[in-house]
Amino acid sequence: MRCSGSMFKRLIAMGDAASQLLQVTVCPHRDRPPNANESLSGRSHRESWWTEPVIDALFFWQRNPEHCERAYWKDVERAENTVREAKGKKVGRH
């Protein structure tokens, strides 16, 4: 069975959501509230946690071995897109 492009994107989004849920529920949040929009991989890279090389090893099959760093930059990109969309909607707001 082959996945269509939209189905593959949906599966990736489901993996992102699972990673975000895991990051919010399991990881420590000492000084600030948890960021529900940050993946476990991205936070592992940003915080330089011991989990980063472990997670990178789990994704050994990807062409680029730095999974956590790429996840971090993908989190940043999604945040920037959200801000850009919000600014575009703000124009018509009262």
LUMSETOR-570664 format. One record per residue: y, z, x of N, C-alpha, C, O in turn. Coordinates in steps of 0.1 Angstrom, whole numbers, plus 2048, in hexadecimal, padded with zeros to 3 digits. Example, Ala and Ser with C-alpha at 12.3 -4.5 7.8 and 13.67 -1.06 7.14 Angstrom:
{n.yy = 7C7; n.zz = 84E; n.xx = 884; ca.yy = 7D3; ca.zz = 84E; ca.xx = 87B; c.yy = 7DF; c.zz = 84E; c.xx = 884; o.yy = 7DF; o.zz = 855; o.xx = 88E} .
{n.yy = 7EA; n.zz = 847; n.xx = 880; ca.yy = 7F5; ca.zz = 847; ca.xx = 889; c.yy = 800; c.zz = 84F; c.xx = 881; o.yy = 80B; o.zz = 850; o.xx = 886} .
END
This chain:
{n.yy = 7F4; n.zz = 800; n.xx = 808; ca.yy = 800; ca.zz = 800; ca.xx = 800; c.yy = 80C; c.zz = 800; c.xx = 809; o.yy = 80D; o.zz = 808; o.xx = 812} .
{n.yy = 816; n.zz = 7F7; n.xx = 806; ca.yy = 822; ca.zz = 7F6; ca.xx = 80D; c.yy = 82E; c.zz = 7FC; c.xx = 806; o.yy = 82F; o.zz = 7FA; o.xx = 7FA} .
{n.yy = 836; n.zz = 803; n.xx = 80D; ca.yy = 842; ca.zz = 809; ca.xx = 806; c.yy = 84D; c.zz = 7FF; c.xx = 806; o.yy = 850; o.zz = 7F8; o.xx = 810} .
{n.yy = 854; n.zz = 7FE; n.xx = 7FB; ca.yy = 860; ca.zz = 7F5; ca.xx = 7FB; c.yy = 86B; c.zz = 7FD; c.xx = 803; o.yy = 86A; o.zz = 808; o.xx = 806} .
{n.yy = 876; n.zz = 7F5; n.xx = 806; ca.yy = 881; ca.zz = 7FB; ca.xx = 80D; c.yy = 887; c.zz = 807; c.xx = 806; o.yy = 88A; o.zz = 811; o.xx = 80C} .
{n.yy = 889; n.zz = 806; n.xx = 7F9; ca.yy = 88F; ca.zz = 811; ca.xx = 7F1; c.yy = 886; c.zz = 81D; c.xx = 7F1; o.yy = 88A; o.zz = 828; o.xx = 7F1} .
{n.yy = 879; n.zz = 81A; n.xx = 7F0; ca.yy = 86F; ca.zz = 825; ca.xx = 7F0; c.yy = 86F; c.zz = 82C; c.xx = 7FD; o.yy = 86E; o.zz = 839; o.xx = 7FE} .
{n.yy = 86F; n.zz = 825; n.xx = 808; ca.yy = 870; ca.zz = 82B; ca.xx = 815; c.yy = 87C; c.zz = 833; c.xx = 817; o.yy = 87B; o.zz = 83F; o.xx = 81C} .
{n.yy = 888; n.zz = 82F; n.xx = 812; ca.yy = 894; ca.zz = 836; ca.xx = 813; c.yy = 893; c.zz = 843; c.xx = 80B; o.yy = 898; o.zz = 84E; o.xx = 80F} .
{n.yy = 88C; n.zz = 842; n.xx = 7FF; ca.yy = 88A; ca.zz = 84E; ca.xx = 7F7; c.yy = 881; c.zz = 858; c.xx = 7FE; o.yy = 884; o.zz = 864; o.xx = 7FE} .
{n.yy = 877; n.zz = 854; n.xx = 805; ca.yy = 86E; ca.zz = 85D; ca.xx = 80C; c.yy = 876; c.zz = 864; c.xx = 818; o.yy = 874; o.zz = 86F; o.xx = 81A} .
{n.yy = 87E; n.zz = 85C; n.xx = 81E; ca.yy = 886; ca.zz = 862; ca.xx = 829; c.yy = 890; c.zz = 86C; c.xx = 823; o.yy = 891; o.zz = 877; o.xx = 829} .
{n.yy = 896; n.zz = 869; n.xx = 818; ca.yy = 89F; ca.zz = 873; ca.xx = 811; c.yy = 897; c.zz = 880; c.xx = 80D; o.yy = 89D; o.zz = 88B; o.xx = 80E} .
{n.yy = 88B; n.zz = 87E; n.xx = 809; ca.yy = 883; ca.zz = 88A; ca.xx = 805; c.yy = 880; c.zz = 892; c.xx = 811; o.yy = 880; o.zz = 89F; o.xx = 810} .
{n.yy = 87D; n.zz = 88C; n.xx = 81C; ca.yy = 87A; ca.zz = 893; ca.xx = 829; c.yy = 887; c.zz = 89A; c.xx = 82D; o.yy = 886; o.zz = 8A6; o.xx = 832} .
{n.yy = 893; n.zz = 894; n.xx = 82C; ca.yy = 89F; ca.zz = 89A; ca.xx = 82F; c.yy = 8A1; c.zz = 8A7; c.xx = 827; o.yy = 8A5; o.zz = 8B1; o.xx = 82C} .
{n.yy = 89F; n.zz = 8A5; n.xx = 81A; ca.yy = 8A1; ca.zz = 8B1; ca.xx = 810; c.yy = 898; c.zz = 8BC; c.xx = 814; o.yy = 89C; o.zz = 8C8; o.xx = 813} .
{n.yy = 88B; n.zz = 8B9; n.xx = 817; ca.yy = 881; ca.zz = 8C4; ca.xx = 81B; c.yy = 886; c.zz = 8CB; c.xx = 828; o.yy = 885; o.zz = 8D7; o.xx = 829} .
{n.yy = 88B; n.zz = 8C3; n.xx = 831; ca.yy = 890; ca.zz = 8C9; ca.xx = 83E; c.yy = 89C; c.zz = 8D2; c.xx = 83B; o.yy = 89D; o.zz = 8DD; o.xx = 841} .
{n.yy = 8A5; n.zz = 8CE; n.xx = 832; ca.yy = 8B1; ca.zz = 8D6; ca.xx = 82F; c.yy = 8AD; c.zz = 8E3; c.xx = 828; o.yy = 8B2; o.zz = 8ED; o.xx = 82B} .
{n.yy = 8A3; n.zz = 8E2; n.xx = 81F; ca.yy = 89E; ca.zz = 8EE; ca.xx = 818; c.yy = 898; c.zz = 8F7; c.xx = 822; o.yy = 89A; o.zz = 904; o.xx = 821} .
{n.yy = 890; n.zz = 8F3; n.xx = 82B; ca.yy = 88A; ca.zz = 8FB; ca.xx = 835; c.yy = 894; c.zz = 902; c.xx = 83E; o.yy = 893; o.zz = 90E; o.xx = 841} .
{n.yy = 89E; n.zz = 8FA; n.xx = 842; ca.yy = 8A9; ca.zz = 900; ca.xx = 84A; c.yy = 8B0; c.zz = 90B; c.xx = 843; o.yy = 8B4; o.zz = 915; o.xx = 84A} .
{n.yy = 8B3; n.zz = 909; n.xx = 836; ca.yy = 8BB; ca.zz = 913; ca.xx = 82F; c.yy = 8B2; c.zz = 920; c.xx = 82C; o.yy = 8B8; o.zz = 92B; o.xx = 82C} .
{n.yy = 8A5; n.zz = 91E; n.xx = 829; ca.yy = 89D; ca.zz = 929; ca.xx = 825; c.yy = 897; c.zz = 931; c.xx = 831; o.yy = 895; o.zz = 93D; o.xx = 830} .
{n.yy = 894; n.zz = 92B; n.xx = 83C; ca.yy = 88D; ca.zz = 931; ca.xx = 847; c.yy = 896; c.zz = 935; c.xx = 853; o.yy = 893; o.zz = 93F; o.xx = 859} .
{n.yy = 8A0; n.zz = 92D; n.xx = 856; ca.yy = 8A7; ca.zz = 92F; ca.xx = 862; c.yy = 8B2; c.zz = 93A; c.xx = 861; o.yy = 8B6; o.zz = 93D; o.xx = 856} .
{n.yy = 8B5; n.zz = 941; n.xx = 86C; ca.yy = 8BF; ca.zz = 94B; ca.xx = 86B; c.yy = 8CD; c.zz = 946; c.xx = 869; o.yy = 8D1; o.zz = 93B; o.xx = 86E} .
{n.yy = 8D5; n.zz = 94E; n.xx = 861; ca.yy = 8E3; ca.zz = 94A; ca.xx = 85E; c.yy = 8EB; c.zz = 957; c.xx = 85F; o.yy = 8EF; o.zz = 95D; o.xx = 856} .
{n.yy = 8ED; n.zz = 95B; n.xx = 86C; ca.yy = 8F3; ca.zz = 968; ca.xx = 86F; c.yy = 902; c.zz = 969; c.xx = 86B; o.yy = 906; o.zz = 971; o.xx = 863} .
{n.yy = 90A; n.zz = 960; n.xx = 870; ca.yy = 918; ca.zz = 961; ca.xx = 86F; c.yy = 91F; c.zz = 959; c.xx = 864; o.yy = 92B; o.zz = 95B; o.xx = 862} .
{n.yy = 917; n.zz = 950; n.xx = 85E; ca.yy = 91D; ca.zz = 947; ca.xx = 854; c.yy = 913; c.zz = 944; c.xx = 84A; o.yy = 907; o.zz = 945; o.xx = 84C} .
{n.yy = 917; n.zz = 93F; n.xx = 83E; ca.yy = 90D; ca.zz = 93B; ca.xx = 834; c.yy = 906; c.zz = 92E; c.xx = 839; o.yy = 90B; o.zz = 927; o.xx = 841} .
{n.yy = 8FA; n.zz = 92C; n.xx = 833; ca.yy = 8F2; ca.zz = 921; ca.xx = 837; c.yy = 8F9; c.zz = 914; c.xx = 832; o.yy = 8FF; o.zz = 913; o.xx = 828} .
{n.yy = 8F7; n.zz = 909; n.xx = 83A; ca.yy = 8FC; ca.zz = 8FC; ca.xx = 836; c.yy = 8F0; c.zz = 8F4; c.xx = 831; o.yy = 8E7; o.zz = 8F0; o.xx = 838} .
{n.yy = 8F0; n.zz = 8F2; n.xx = 824; ca.yy = 8E5; ca.zz = 8EC; ca.xx = 81D; c.yy = 8E4; c.zz = 8DD; c.xx = 820; o.yy = 8DA; o.zz = 8D6; o.xx = 81C} .
{n.yy = 8EE; n.zz = 8D7; n.xx = 827; ca.yy = 8EE; ca.zz = 8C9; ca.xx = 82A; c.yy = 8EA; c.zz = 8C6; c.xx = 838; o.yy = 8EB; o.zz = 8BB; o.xx = 83D} .
{n.yy = 8E5; n.zz = 8D0; n.xx = 83F; ca.yy = 8E0; ca.zz = 8CF; ca.xx = 84D; c.yy = 8D1; c.zz = 8CF; c.xx = 84E; o.yy = 8CB; o.zz = 8D8; o.xx = 848} .
{n.yy = 8CB; n.zz = 8C6; n.xx = 855; ca.yy = 8BD; ca.zz = 8C6; ca.xx = 856; c.yy = 8B8; c.zz = 8D0; c.xx = 861; o.yy = 8C0; o.zz = 8D4; o.xx = 869} .
{n.yy = 8AC; n.zz = 8D4; n.xx = 860; ca.yy = 8A6; ca.zz = 8DD; ca.xx = 86A; c.yy = 8A6; c.zz = 8D7; c.xx = 878; o.yy = 8AA; o.zz = 8DD; o.xx = 882} .
{n.yy = 8A3; n.zz = 8CA; n.xx = 879; ca.yy = 8A4; ca.zz = 8C3; ca.xx = 886; c.yy = 8B2; c.zz = 8C2; c.xx = 88B; o.yy = 8B4; o.zz = 8C5; o.xx = 897} .
{n.yy = 8BC; n.zz = 8BF; n.xx = 883; ca.yy = 8C9; ca.zz = 8BE; ca.xx = 887; c.yy = 8CF; c.zz = 8CC; c.xx = 88C; o.yy = 8D6; o.zz = 8CD; o.xx = 896} .
{n.yy = 8CB; n.zz = 8D6; n.xx = 884; ca.yy = 8D0; ca.zz = 8E3; ca.xx = 888; c.yy = 8C9; c.zz = 8E8; c.xx = 895; o.yy = 8CF; o.zz = 8EF; o.xx = 89D} .
{n.yy = 8BC; n.zz = 8E5; n.xx = 897; ca.yy = 8B5; ca.zz = 8E8; ca.xx = 8A3; c.yy = 8BC; c.zz = 8E2; c.xx = 8AF; o.yy = 8BD; o.zz = 8E9; o.xx = 8B9} .
{n.yy = 8C1; n.zz = 8D6; n.xx = 8AE; ca.yy = 8C8; ca.zz = 8CF; ca.xx = 8B9; c.yy = 8D6; c.zz = 8D6; c.xx = 8BB; o.yy = 8DA; o.zz = 8D9; o.xx = 8C6} .
{n.yy = 8DD; n.zz = 8D8; n.xx = 8B0; ca.yy = 8EB; ca.zz = 8DD; ca.xx = 8B1; c.yy = 8EB; c.zz = 8EB; c.xx = 8B7; o.yy = 8F4; o.zz = 8EF; o.xx = 8BE} .
{n.yy = 8E1; n.zz = 8F3; n.xx = 8B3; ca.yy = 8E0; ca.zz = 901; ca.xx = 8B8; c.yy = 8D8; c.zz = 903; c.xx = 8C5; o.yy = 8D7; o.zz = 90E; o.xx = 8CA} .
{n.yy = 8D2; n.zz = 8F7; n.xx = 8CA; ca.yy = 8CA; ca.zz = 8F8; ca.xx = 8D6; c.yy = 8BE; c.zz = 902; c.xx = 8D4; o.yy = 8BC; o.zz = 90A; o.xx = 8DD} .
{n.yy = 8B8; n.zz = 902; n.xx = 8C9; ca.yy = 8AD; ca.zz = 90B; ca.xx = 8C6; c.yy = 8A0; c.zz = 906; c.xx = 8CD; o.yy = 89F; o.zz = 8FB; o.xx = 8D1} .
{n.yy = 897; n.zz = 910; n.xx = 8CF; ca.yy = 88A; ca.zz = 90D; ca.xx = 8D5; c.yy = 882; c.zz = 903; c.xx = 8CC; o.yy = 879; o.zz = 8FD; o.xx = 8D1} .
{n.yy = 886; n.zz = 902; n.xx = 8BF; ca.yy = 87F; ca.zz = 8F9; ca.xx = 8B6; c.yy = 881; c.zz = 8EA; c.xx = 8B9; o.yy = 879; o.zz = 8E2; o.xx = 8B5} .
{n.yy = 88C; n.zz = 8E7; n.xx = 8C0; ca.yy = 88F; ca.zz = 8D9; ca.xx = 8C2; c.yy = 884; c.zz = 8D2; c.xx = 8CA; o.yy = 880; o.zz = 8C7; o.xx = 8C5} .
{n.yy = 87F; n.zz = 8D6; n.xx = 8D5; ca.yy = 874; ca.zz = 8CF; ca.xx = 8DC; c.yy = 868; c.zz = 8CE; c.xx = 8D4; o.yy = 860; o.zz = 8C5; o.xx = 8D4} .
{n.yy = 865; n.zz = 8D9; n.xx = 8CC; ca.yy = 859; ca.zz = 8D9; ca.xx = 8C3; c.yy = 85A; c.zz = 8CF; c.xx = 8B8; o.yy = 851; o.zz = 8C7; o.xx = 8B6} .
{n.yy = 866; n.zz = 8CE; n.xx = 8B2; ca.yy = 868; ca.zz = 8C4; ca.xx = 8A7; c.yy = 868; c.zz = 8B6; c.xx = 8AD; o.yy = 861; o.zz = 8AD; o.xx = 8A8} .
{n.yy = 86E; n.zz = 8B4; n.xx = 8B9; ca.yy = 86E; ca.zz = 8A7; ca.xx = 8C0; c.yy = 85F; c.zz = 8A3; c.xx = 8C2; o.yy = 85C; o.zz = 897; o.xx = 8C1} .
{n.yy = 857; n.zz = 8AC; n.xx = 8C6; ca.yy = 849; ca.zz = 8A9; ca.xx = 8C9; c.yy = 842; c.zz = 8A5; c.xx = 8BD; o.yy = 839; o.zz = 89C; o.xx = 8BD} .
{n.yy = 845; n.zz = 8AB; n.xx = 8B1; ca.yy = 83E; ca.zz = 8A7; ca.xx = 8A5; c.yy = 842; c.zz = 899; c.xx = 8A1; o.yy = 83A; o.zz = 893; o.xx = 899} .
{n.yy = 84D; n.zz = 894; n.xx = 8A5; ca.yy = 851; ca.zz = 886; ca.xx = 8A2; c.yy = 84F; c.zz = 87D; c.xx = 8AE; o.yy = 857; o.zz = 874; o.xx = 8B0} .
{n.yy = 845; n.zz = 87F; n.xx = 8B6; ca.yy = 841; ca.zz = 878; ca.xx = 8C2; c.yy = 840; c.zz = 869; c.xx = 8BE; o.yy = 842; o.zz = 860; o.xx = 8C7} .
{n.yy = 83B; n.zz = 866; n.xx = 8B2; ca.yy = 838; ca.zz = 858; ca.xx = 8AF; c.yy = 845; c.zz = 84F; c.xx = 8AD; o.yy = 844; o.zz = 843; o.xx = 8AC} .
{n.yy = 851; n.zz = 856; n.xx = 8AC; ca.yy = 85D; ca.zz = 84E; ca.xx = 8AA; c.yy = 860; c.zz = 848; c.xx = 8B8; o.yy = 85D; o.zz = 84D; o.xx = 8C2} .
{n.yy = 867; n.zz = 83C; n.xx = 8B7; ca.yy = 86A; ca.zz = 835; ca.xx = 8C4; c.yy = 873; c.zz = 83D; c.xx = 8CD; o.yy = 872; o.zz = 83D; o.xx = 8D9} .
{n.yy = 87D; n.zz = 844; n.xx = 8C7; ca.yy = 886; ca.zz = 84C; ca.xx = 8CF; c.yy = 882; c.zz = 85B; c.xx = 8CE; o.yy = 882; o.zz = 860; o.xx = 8C3} .
{n.yy = 87F; n.zz = 861; n.xx = 8DA; ca.yy = 879; ca.zz = 86F; ca.xx = 8D9; c.yy = 883; c.zz = 87A; c.xx = 8D5; o.yy = 87E; o.zz = 885; o.xx = 8D2} .
{n.yy = 890; n.zz = 877; n.xx = 8D5; ca.yy = 89A; ca.zz = 882; ca.xx = 8D2; c.yy = 89C; c.zz = 883; c.xx = 8C3; o.yy = 8A7; o.zz = 880; o.xx = 8BE} .
{n.yy = 892; n.zz = 886; n.xx = 8BB; ca.yy = 893; ca.zz = 887; ca.xx = 8AD; c.yy = 89E; c.zz = 890; c.xx = 8A8; o.yy = 8A6; o.zz = 88D; o.xx = 8A0} .
{n.yy = 89E; n.zz = 89C; n.xx = 8AE; ca.yy = 8A8; ca.zz = 8A6; ca.xx = 8A9; c.yy = 8B6; c.zz = 8A2; c.xx = 8AC; o.yy = 8BF; o.zz = 8A4; o.xx = 8A4} .
{n.yy = 8B9; n.zz = 89C; n.xx = 8B7; ca.yy = 8C7; ca.zz = 897; ca.xx = 8BA; c.yy = 8CA; c.zz = 88C; c.xx = 8B0; o.yy = 8D6; o.zz = 88C; o.xx = 8AB} .
{n.yy = 8C1; n.zz = 883; n.xx = 8AD; ca.yy = 8C4; ca.zz = 878; ca.xx = 8A4; c.yy = 8C6; c.zz = 87E; c.xx = 896; o.yy = 8CF; o.zz = 879; o.xx = 88E} .
{n.yy = 8BE; n.zz = 888; n.xx = 892; ca.yy = 8C0; ca.zz = 88F; ca.xx = 885; c.yy = 8CE; c.zz = 896; c.xx = 884; o.yy = 8D4; o.zz = 895; o.xx = 87A} .
{n.yy = 8D2; n.zz = 89C; n.xx = 88F; ca.yy = 8DF; ca.zz = 8A2; ca.xx = 88F; c.yy = 8EA; c.zz = 898; c.xx = 88C; o.yy = 8F3; o.zz = 89A; o.xx = 884} .
{n.yy = 8EA; n.zz = 88C; n.xx = 893; ca.yy = 8F4; ca.zz = 882; ca.xx = 891; c.yy = 8F3; c.zz = 87C; c.xx = 884; o.yy = 8FD; o.zz = 878; o.xx = 87E} .
{n.yy = 8E7; n.zz = 87B; n.xx = 87E; ca.yy = 8E5; ca.zz = 877; ca.xx = 870; c.yy = 8EC; c.zz = 880; c.xx = 866; o.yy = 8F2; o.zz = 87C; o.xx = 85D} .
{n.yy = 8EA; n.zz = 88E; n.xx = 869; ca.yy = 8F1; ca.zz = 898; ca.xx = 861; c.yy = 900; c.zz = 896; c.xx = 861; o.yy = 906; o.zz = 897; o.xx = 857} .
{n.yy = 905; n.zz = 894; n.xx = 86D; ca.yy = 914; ca.zz = 892; ca.xx = 86F; c.yy = 918; c.zz = 885; c.xx = 867; o.yy = 922; o.zz = 886; o.xx = 860} .
{n.yy = 911; n.zz = 87B; n.xx = 868; ca.yy = 914; ca.zz = 86E; ca.xx = 861; c.yy = 914; c.zz = 870; c.xx = 852; o.yy = 91D; o.zz = 86C; o.xx = 84B} .
{n.yy = 90A; n.zz = 877; n.xx = 84D; ca.yy = 90A; ca.zz = 87A; ca.xx = 83E; c.yy = 916; c.zz = 882; c.xx = 83A; o.yy = 91C; o.zz = 880; o.xx = 830} .
{n.yy = 919; n.zz = 88C; n.xx = 842; ca.yy = 925; ca.zz = 895; ca.xx = 83F; c.yy = 932; c.zz = 88C; c.xx = 83F; o.yy = 93A; o.zz = 88E; o.xx = 836} .
{n.yy = 933; n.zz = 884; n.xx = 849; ca.yy = 93F; ca.zz = 87B; ca.xx = 849; c.yy = 940; c.zz = 872; c.xx = 83D; o.yy = 94B; o.zz = 870; o.xx = 838} .
{n.yy = 935; n.zz = 86C; n.xx = 839; ca.yy = 934; ca.zz = 864; ca.xx = 82D; c.yy = 938; c.zz = 86B; c.xx = 821; o.yy = 93F; o.zz = 866; o.xx = 818} .
{n.yy = 934; n.zz = 878; n.xx = 81F; ca.yy = 937; ca.zz = 880; ca.xx = 814; c.yy = 946; c.zz = 883; c.xx = 813; o.yy = 94C; o.zz = 882; o.xx = 809} .
{n.yy = 94C; n.zz = 886; n.xx = 81F; ca.yy = 95A; ca.zz = 888; ca.xx = 820; c.yy = 962; c.zz = 87C; c.xx = 81C; o.yy = 96C; o.zz = 87C; o.xx = 815} .
{n.yy = 95E; n.zz = 870; n.xx = 821; ca.yy = 964; ca.zz = 864; ca.xx = 81F; c.yy = 964; c.zz = 861; c.xx = 810; o.yy = 96E; o.zz = 85C; o.xx = 80A} .
{n.yy = 958; n.zz = 863; n.xx = 809; ca.yy = 957; ca.zz = 860; ca.xx = 7FB; c.yy = 960; c.zz = 86A; c.xx = 7F3; o.yy = 967; o.zz = 866; o.xx = 7E9} .
{n.yy = 961; n.zz = 876; n.xx = 7F7; ca.yy = 969; ca.zz = 880; ca.xx = 7F0; c.yy = 978; c.zz = 87D; c.xx = 7F1; o.yy = 97F; o.zz = 87E; o.xx = 7E8} .
{n.yy = 97C; n.zz = 878; n.xx = 7FD; ca.yy = 98A; ca.zz = 874; ca.xx = 7FF; c.yy = 98D; c.zz = 868; c.xx = 7F6; o.yy = 999; o.zz = 868; o.xx = 7F1} .
{n.yy = 984; n.zz = 85F; n.xx = 7F4; ca.yy = 986; ca.zz = 854; ca.xx = 7EC; c.yy = 988; c.zz = 858; c.xx = 7DD; o.yy = 990; o.zz = 851; o.xx = 7D6} .
{n.yy = 980; n.zz = 861; n.xx = 7D9; ca.yy = 981; ca.zz = 866; ca.xx = 7CB; c.yy = 98D; c.zz = 86F; c.xx = 7C9; o.yy = 992; o.zz = 870; o.xx = 7BD} .
{n.yy = 993; n.zz = 875; n.xx = 7D3; ca.yy = 99E; ca.zz = 87E; ca.xx = 7D2; c.yy = 9AA; c.zz = 877; c.xx = 7CD; o.yy = 9B3; o.zz = 87D; o.xx = 7C7} .
{n.yy = 9AC; n.zz = 86A; n.xx = 7D0; ca.yy = 9B8; ca.zz = 863; ca.xx = 7CD; c.yy = 9BA; c.zz = 863; c.xx = 7BE; o.yy = 9C6; o.zz = 865; o.xx = 7BA} .
{n.yy = 9B0; n.zz = 862; n.xx = 7B5; ca.yy = 9B2; ca.zz = 861; ca.xx = 7A7; c.yy = 9B2; c.zz = 86F; c.xx = 7A0; o.yy = 9B3; o.zz = 870; o.xx = 794} .
{n.yy = 9B0; n.zz = 87A; n.xx = 7A8; ca.yy = 9AF; ca.zz = 887; ca.xx = 7A2; c.yy = 9BC; c.zz = 88E; c.xx = 79F; o.yy = 9C6; o.zz = 88B; o.xx = 7A6} .
{n.yy = 9BD; n.zz = 896; n.xx = 796; ca.yy = 9C9; ca.zz = 89D; ca.xx = 792; c.yy = 9CA; c.zz = 8AB; c.xx = 798; o.yy = 9D3; o.zz = 8B2; o.xx = 796} .
END
